Amino acid sequence: MFKTKVQSNTHKSVPNFGFATSPSPPASFRYLELRFTLAERDGIGLGLGFLLVVVLLGSLPLRSESSCRKGCDLAIGSYYLTPGLHLNLTYVGSLFSQTYQEVYLYNQNLSSPDSVPAGSRVNVSFPCDCLGGGAFLGHVFTYQVGKGDTYSSIAATVYANLTTAAALAAANSYPVNNVPLGAEINVTVNCSCGDADVSSNYGLFVTYPLRPGDSLASVAAEYGLSSQQDLLKRYNPGVNFSAGTGIVFVPTKVPPNGSVEITPHVGSTSQLAAFTADKSVEFSYEELARATDDFNLTNKIGQGGFGAVYYAELRGEKAAIKKMDMKASREFFAEVKVLTHVHHLNLVRLLGYCIKDSLFLVYEYIDNGNLSQHLRGSGRNPLQWSARVQIALDAARGLEYIHEHTVPAYIHRDIKSANILIDSNFRGKVADFGLTKLTEVCTNGRCFSKVDVYAFGVVLYELISAKEAILRTGPVTDSKGLVALFEDALSQPDPMEHVRKLVDPRLGDNFPLDSVHKMALLAKACTQENPNYDRACKPSPLH
């Protein structure tokens, strides 16, 4: 339901440099664009702008001239392992925000994930998003610049020509000849969701960087399309497969080695039937017990509605383990179903699971608490305004992804500040998918993803004020909602001045009032009681 465009160091849109785009139907959404202009930094006039576009579903379709309206759940990148680099799946996974286990599931032809022959290719999975305001299909990864890195070396060597130096320069604000060491840059990899005008038989595509020695025949043979070379040419019109450079999109029908059957352990209840998790790893109970010292209270880091959470280190990675009662099987399977199919930078990553007497979910460890703790917890420095805007964008982008870019789409149903985790870089990740529903679960043919939109608006009000969603002004029965408080302020003759009075006092005067006012207007738009914001339930299948 949310449309966002986020750059870690710039507000440039990400261009499509000569890569194929897919035609799209007319857009059926109305967009509300609000630009947040953040406070200038260090007195040098560096204004940081972030574009947050929230989809407010309208009743009348609007004509779109863009090349895509939505992406697809899965694409594959063909990654060439350059001789001399780290030749293992851990390194490859780090470039694409994945564990080596996730990469290995798509490369089970390899004898070992710890050593991959130089010059071979590795399949890397990622979601294919509609980027650049509908201009092209791709996915944005982040990369921390190392010593001696340039846009050219990052594109050609680190990312094996899955992107280009020109795309990196255009998507990041750093000068071509001065990319600072340690900076996080955006890396855009193009992808395809197919073209119904060519064929409706293919829904999965490989982004394949051509190398010297490649030809139409060799690429076709590698993917079992030797008898369908014309199909490859039709998907890649005008491309010279023997040029040794550039990207082509190769159709395939089945995710290569990408599905793993998972069956619950003996001893689980009868309602825990066998299920499939495409990219999730099963941990043994013994491994989890060792990592938590038999779930010792000293390792307990939280308590949620469905179970306790423990800190652990598993297979070289920091993890958070949620231990749930067997009665919470519905919530357990909801999280597994969503997080094994949905992978996004702004959604907490599921590392695996375990079923033995209790239910266990293993997540990546997010080491900076949650948004609620930062806004209202003691012993923490107040979040700067720029960090609050970034966290809002991150949460919106995560929600946009599950609402608009997954097949099927999902509704989270439990968006709140406590379920937005904050990492060490003060970036936000949406967590706790135990109440998530498919959009097929509708009432009278309608889906109410508006529930997430409304809740997101409440979070925006919390970011401004640091107040709880329900304010206790006296007795328990005397309470006032944060939404009503802001609506009253925004309805005054001088709304900006009244909104100023609601800003978190810990910010002092360190915030741009115009930016705060715009965020409040956005929150108001999200929390309006308008039935037109509800959306007809029409999940779109892959092409």
Order of alpha helices (4+ residues) and beta strands (2+ residues): beta-beta-beta-beta-alpha-alpha-beta-beta-alpha-beta-beta-alpha-alpha-beta-beta-beta-beta-alpha-beta-beta-beta-alpha-beta-beta-alpha-alpha-beta-beta-beta-beta-beta-alpha-beta-beta-alpha-alpha-alpha-beta
